[in-house]
Amino acid sequence: MASLNRDCLSEHDRQVLESIFNPSQIGGEELIYTGKEEFPEDLQDLTEPDNPRIQQSKKFEIDAIELAEGGKLQEAIELFTKSITAAPERPAPWNNRAQAYRYLGNEKAALQDIEQALKLSNRSGRTGCRALCQRGVLRRKNNDADGAREDFEAAAKLGSKFARTQLIELNPYAALCNQMLREVMKVT
């Protein structure tokens, strides 16, 4: 029996094999999370009214983000709290404070803020998508694969590439199939 190699395969067959061996690349689109989430242009939070209270909340939030990026997480949490106090109906500072809590290892506080962000955002828009991803990460970390999958599926529907990569990693059948096919390809 003649051995098969890639040259004997049609373009379609090569694409199928490529998708099996590189499941994070679907349709030529690389789905590996690079650290900066890019969202579709139409995925925006609801427009907030332009009043002094909202503007003050946004200013506190921007300053808090700068502190967090500089590693001053506790100070950032204090400013996120001021942002929330100024305009508690805004979901973004709740989600951002959750991230700071998560980095500090306070998962309980992070989850409380994530739940509030999800409630205020109606699980939609950019903030809802980010909150779903954060909760999915926490659920996955705590071995709640079903809950993580649910959150990542919802975030992926909103356009999160990060959520899509997490769904690929959570798919046990794809992982097993890939492992078996790699073994078969080693033999031939």
RABEL-V962703 format. One record per residue. RES is the residue in three letters. PSI is psi in radians with two decimals (none if undefined). BURIAL is I if it has 9 or more other ideal C-beta (glycine too) atoms within 8 Angstrom, else O. Layout:
res=RES psi=PSI burial=BURIAL
res=RES psi=PSI burial=BURIAL
This chain:
res=MET psi=2.30 burial=O
res=ALA psi=2.52 burial=O
res=SER psi=2.59 burial=O
res=LEU psi=2.53 burial=O
res=ASN psi=3.05 burial=O
res=ARG psi=-0.49 burial=O
res=ASP psi=-0.41 burial=O
res=CYS psi=-0.15 burial=O
res=LEU psi=2.62 burial=I
res=SER psi=2.90 burial=O
res=GLU psi=-0.72 burial=O
res=HIS psi=-0.78 burial=O
res=ASP psi=-0.67 burial=O
res=ARG psi=-0.69 burial=I
res=GLN psi=-0.68 burial=O
res=VAL psi=-0.83 burial=O
res=LEU psi=-0.70 burial=I
res=GLU psi=-0.71 burial=I
res=SER psi=-0.48 burial=I
res=ILE psi=-0.79 burial=I
res=PHE psi=-0.38 burial=I
res=ASN psi=1.27 burial=O
res=PRO psi=-0.29 burial=I
res=SER psi=-0.02 burial=I
res=GLN psi=1.85 burial=I
res=ILE psi=2.16 burial=O
res=GLY psi=0.54 burial=O
res=GLY psi=-0.06 burial=O
res=GLU psi=2.07 burial=O
res=GLU psi=2.25 burial=O
res=LEU psi=0.38 burial=I
res=ILE psi=2.27 burial=O
res=TYR psi=2.20 burial=I
res=THR psi=0.04 burial=O
res=GLY psi=-0.42 burial=O
res=LYS psi=1.96 burial=O
res=GLU psi=2.21 burial=I
res=GLU psi=2.32 burial=O
res=PHE psi=2.71 burial=I
res=PRO psi=2.61 burial=O
res=GLU psi=-0.58 burial=O
res=ASP psi=-0.03 burial=O
res=LEU psi=1.59 burial=I
res=GLN psi=2.72 burial=O
res=ASP psi=2.83 burial=I
res=LEU psi=2.54 burial=O
res=THR psi=2.28 burial=O
res=GLU psi=2.55 burial=O
res=PRO psi=2.60 burial=O
res=ASP psi=1.63 burial=O
res=ASN psi=2.90 burial=O
res=PRO psi=-0.62 burial=O
res=ARG psi=-0.78 burial=O
res=ILE psi=-0.76 burial=I
res=GLN psi=-0.71 burial=I
res=GLN psi=-0.73 burial=I
res=SER psi=-0.78 burial=I
res=LYS psi=-0.69 burial=I
res=LYS psi=-0.80 burial=O
res=PHE psi=-0.74 burial=I
res=GLU psi=-0.79 burial=I
res=ILE psi=-0.77 burial=O
res=ASP psi=-0.66 burial=I
res=ALA psi=-0.69 burial=I
res=ILE psi=-0.73 burial=I
res=GLU psi=-0.73 burial=O
res=LEU psi=-0.77 burial=I
res=ALA psi=-0.73 burial=I
res=GLU psi=-0.44 burial=O
res=GLY psi=0.09 burial=O
res=GLY psi=0.07 burial=O
res=LYS psi=1.23 burial=O
res=LEU psi=-0.69 burial=I
res=GLN psi=-0.74 burial=O
res=GLU psi=-0.65 burial=I
res=ALA psi=-0.74 burial=I
res=ILE psi=-0.70 burial=I
res=GLU psi=-0.74 burial=I
res=LEU psi=-0.62 burial=I
res=PHE psi=-0.67 burial=I
res=THR psi=-0.71 burial=I
res=LYS psi=-0.68 burial=I
res=SER psi=-0.75 burial=I
res=ILE psi=-0.73 burial=I
res=THR psi=-0.68 burial=O
res=ALA psi=-0.63 burial=I
res=ALA psi=1.38 burial=I
res=PRO psi=-0.22 burial=O
res=GLU psi=-0.14 burial=O
res=ARG psi=2.15 burial=I
res=PRO psi=-0.52 burial=I
res=ALA psi=-0.83 burial=I
res=PRO psi=-0.51 burial=I
res=TRP psi=-0.80 burial=I
res=ASN psi=-0.71 burial=I
res=ASN psi=-0.68 burial=I
res=ARG psi=-0.63 burial=I
res=ALA psi=-0.71 burial=I
res=GLN psi=-0.74 burial=I
res=ALA psi=-0.75 burial=I
res=TYR psi=-0.72 burial=I
res=ARG psi=-0.77 burial=I
res=TYR psi=-0.51 burial=O
res=LEU psi=-0.07 burial=I
res=GLY psi=0.16 burial=O
res=ASN psi=1.37 burial=O
res=GLU psi=-0.58 burial=I
res=LYS psi=-0.84 burial=O
res=ALA psi=-0.68 burial=I
res=ALA psi=-0.81 burial=I
res=LEU psi=-0.66 burial=I
res=GLN psi=-0.77 burial=I
res=ASP psi=-0.66 burial=I
res=ILE psi=-0.77 burial=I
res=GLU psi=-0.69 burial=I
res=GLN psi=-0.72 burial=I
res=ALA psi=-0.72 burial=I
res=LEU psi=-0.71 burial=I
res=LYS psi=-0.85 burial=O
res=LEU psi=-0.54 burial=I
res=SER psi=-0.10 burial=I
res=ASN psi=0.57 burial=O
res=ARG psi=0.62 burial=O
res=SER psi=3.05 burial=O
res=GLY psi=-3.13 burial=I
res=ARG psi=-0.78 burial=I
res=THR psi=-0.72 burial=I
res=GLY psi=-0.73 burial=I
res=CYS psi=-0.81 burial=I
res=ARG psi=-0.69 burial=I
res=ALA psi=-0.70 burial=I
res=LEU psi=-0.73 burial=I
res=CYS psi=-0.76 burial=I
res=GLN psi=-0.79 burial=I
res=ARG psi=-0.66 burial=I
res=GLY psi=-0.74 burial=I
res=VAL psi=-0.79 burial=I
res=LEU psi=-0.73 burial=I
res=ARG psi=-0.73 burial=I
res=ARG psi=-0.74 burial=I
res=LYS psi=-0.60 burial=O
res=ASN psi=0.38 burial=O
res=ASN psi=0.50 burial=O
res=ASP psi=1.29 burial=O
res=ALA psi=-0.66 burial=I
res=ASP psi=-0.77 burial=O
res=GLY psi=-0.72 burial=I
res=ALA psi=-0.78 burial=I
res=ARG psi=-0.75 burial=I
res=GLU psi=-0.80 burial=I
res=ASP psi=-0.76 burial=I
res=PHE psi=-0.61 burial=I
res=GLU psi=-0.78 burial=I
res=ALA psi=-0.73 burial=I
res=ALA psi=-0.65 burial=I
res=ALA psi=-0.67 burial=I
res=LYS psi=-0.47 burial=O
res=LEU psi=-0.16 burial=I
res=GLY psi=0.16 burial=I
res=SER psi=2.05 burial=I
res=LYS psi=-0.62 burial=I
res=PHE psi=-0.81 burial=I
res=ALA psi=-0.67 burial=I
res=ARG psi=-0.70 burial=I
res=THR psi=-0.64 burial=I
res=GLN psi=-0.67 burial=I
res=LEU psi=-0.68 burial=I
res=ILE psi=-0.78 burial=I
res=GLU psi=-0.50 burial=O
res=LEU psi=-0.14 burial=I
res=ASN psi=1.78 burial=I
res=PRO psi=-0.51 burial=O
res=TYR psi=-0.72 burial=O
res=ALA psi=-0.73 burial=I
res=ALA psi=-0.78 burial=I
res=LEU psi=-0.77 burial=O
res=CYS psi=-0.77 burial=I
res=ASN psi=-0.74 burial=I
res=GLN psi=-0.80 burial=O
res=MET psi=-0.75 burial=O
res=LEU psi=-0.63 burial=I
res=ARG psi=-0.72 burial=I
res=GLU psi=-0.74 burial=O
res=VAL psi=-0.73 burial=O
res=MET psi=-0.49 burial=O
res=LYS psi=-0.63 burial=O
res=VAL psi=-0.69 burial=O
res=THR psi=none burial=O
